[in-house]
Every structure is written in structure tokens, then in C-alpha cells.
């Protein structure tokens, strides 16, 4: 699980807004909360706007909890990509 509590909190707010719910826990499943493909599109757009990360819609269905999706977002963030590029150059 990502140690970036701020990322998780921001991602949770995106889910809560898209789903019209309050107090979503990081371990709750998107589909169990009433999520569908239309809501998933809203979540993915929110992630793009909030974090500058373009994830495929499938990412939400493959990682259906805030905790799981936070890991994907953290790995895809521009700072993570830049760090990965720097590591490759050092080899």
C-alpha cells in the first residue's frame, strides 16, 4: 500500500464525488459501491485532472479499491516516471 496518505485521500475524494457517497474506505470495492462504466469514466477523468495521469479505464476494474488504484496512480505519476528514467540512465 502506498505510504502517500495525501494521494489516497485525494483519490478517495474523487471516488466519493463520482459515486455520490461519503466516507468511502480505501478497501471498499468500486463495483460494490455501485460503480459502473460511466462512473469509472468520471473517476478516470478526475484522476487525470487531479494527478496529471492518464490511466486506461480498465485500470479501475483491474484495481477496484482506492488502496489498489492509489498504487497504480503513484507508479504512473510524472515524478515516478522521471525517477524510473533516471535509474535506467544510471545503469
N, C-alpha and C positions, 0 to 999 in steps of 0.2 A: 504494500500500500504506500502511496506517495506520502512523504512527510510534509508536503506543502499544504498545510491546513487551509490557507487562503485560496488556493486553487480549488480544493474540494468545496469550500463554502461558496465560492463564485459559481462553480458548476451546479451545485445544489440549487442556488437561486435561479439559474437558467431553467432547470427542470421544474421547479415549483411554479415559475411563471408560465411555462409552456403547458403544464398539466393542470394549472389552476388549483394547486394544492399547497398546503403549508406543512412545515416540519417533516420533510422527506429525510429519511435516514440514508446514509451512504450505502447501506447493504440492501436497500429495497430494489426490487426488480421493476424496470421500466414498464414492461407489459402488465405486470400485476397491479401497477398503479393506474392502469387504463391507457397507457401509451399505445399509439398506433403509428402507421407510416406518416400520416400528416403531422402528428405531434413530433415525431422524430425529425422531420424536416425543419420544424421550428427550433428544436434543440440544436441541431447541427448548424443552423444559421446563427443561433445565439453564440455557439462556441466560436464560430468564425469571427463574429463581431467582437466578442469579449477577449479572445486569446490570439486572434490572427492565425488560426489553424484551420485548414480546410480538410475535414475528415470525410470519408465516404459515409453515406447513410448506413451502410452495413455495419460500420464500427459500433453504432449504438446497439444493434441487435446482437452483435458478437460479444459485446461488453455491456450487459444490460443493467449494471448498477453504477451509481455515481462513483463509488470507490474504484471499480474496474475501469471506467471510462476516464477517470482522473489520471490513471497511469498512462493511458494512450495519449491523452492531451499533453501530459508532461513530457512524454518522449517525443512528441511531434512539435513542440514549441520551438520557435526560431532559435532561442538560446541553446536548446538541446541539439538542434541540427548543427549549429555553428560549433559547438563543443565536439560533436562527433567528427566534423570535418577537420578540426584542428588535431584530433587524435590520429586520424588517418594520415595527415601530413607528417606527423612526427615519426611514423613507422618507417 
